[in-house]
Amino acid sequence: MSHTEIIEKTNQFLVEEFEVEQEAITPEAILKDTLGLDSLDYIDLVVVIENNFHFKVKPEDFVGISTFHDFYNYIASKVATKETA
């Protein structure tokens, strides 16, 4: 899966699941603020990621994620690891 495909798929489920405008999702936007995430929303986000990309997400994985750019890179690295396994 290419990085562009990951971004498109991610943005699609974020718009649907978190009812955020597509235009608000930019690489430099802050993930938590843009999606309006609270602690329960993070659980929903984990479930959506796992269902769409088929890898397990650990809570500590979110420590270094601030922007959508960080988020895309995280997913891309997990997908790449899964594809080579």
N, C-alpha and C positions, 0 to 999 in steps of 0.2 A: 504494500500500500504506500503510495507516494505521500509526501508531506502535504501537498495540495489537497489530496483526497482526505487526509486526516482532518485538515482544517475545515473543509466543506462539510464533512460528516459531523464533526464536533459542533460547528455553528448551527447546523440543522437541528440537532437534538437539544441544544441550549435554547434556541428560539422556541421550540415546541414545549419543552419541559419547564422552562423557567419564565416563559412569556416575556422575553426581552426582545427589543427591536433589533433586527439584523444590523442596522447601522451603528448601534451602540457597541457592537463587538468588533474591536480593533486590536491589533497585536499589542499596542502599548496601554490599553485600558486595563484597569485593575479588576481582576476577576471577581473578587468578593463584593466590591462596590457596584459593579455593573450588573451583576446577577442578584444583588441584594441578599447574599447568603448569610444565614444564621447557622448555628450548629446542627440543627435538624436538616437544613437544606444541603449541608455537606454530605450527609448520609444519602440523600436522594441523588446527589451528584455522583457519588461513588457507585451506586447501583446502576445509574444510567451509563457510566463509563464501562463498568464490567459487562453490562448487557450488550453494549454496542461494539466493544473491542475485545471482549473475551479474555481478559486478564484480571488478576486480583489486585485491588488497590488497598494499600495500607494507609492508615491515618497519617503516619509520619511522612508519607510521600508528599503531602501537601505543604510541608514546612518551607520548602524553597520556591513555592509557586506563588507569584504575586500577580503577574500580568497574563493576558491570554497567550502571549508569546511563550512564556514559561510553561503554561498549561499544554500548548500544542507540542512543545519539545518533550515534555514529560510523556505524553501519550505516544509520540513518535518513537521515543527510546524504548518504551515498553512493547510496542508493536514490533519493532525491529528485533528485540530480544526474543519475543515469542516466535517470530518467523524463522529465526536461525536455530531455535531449539529443536 
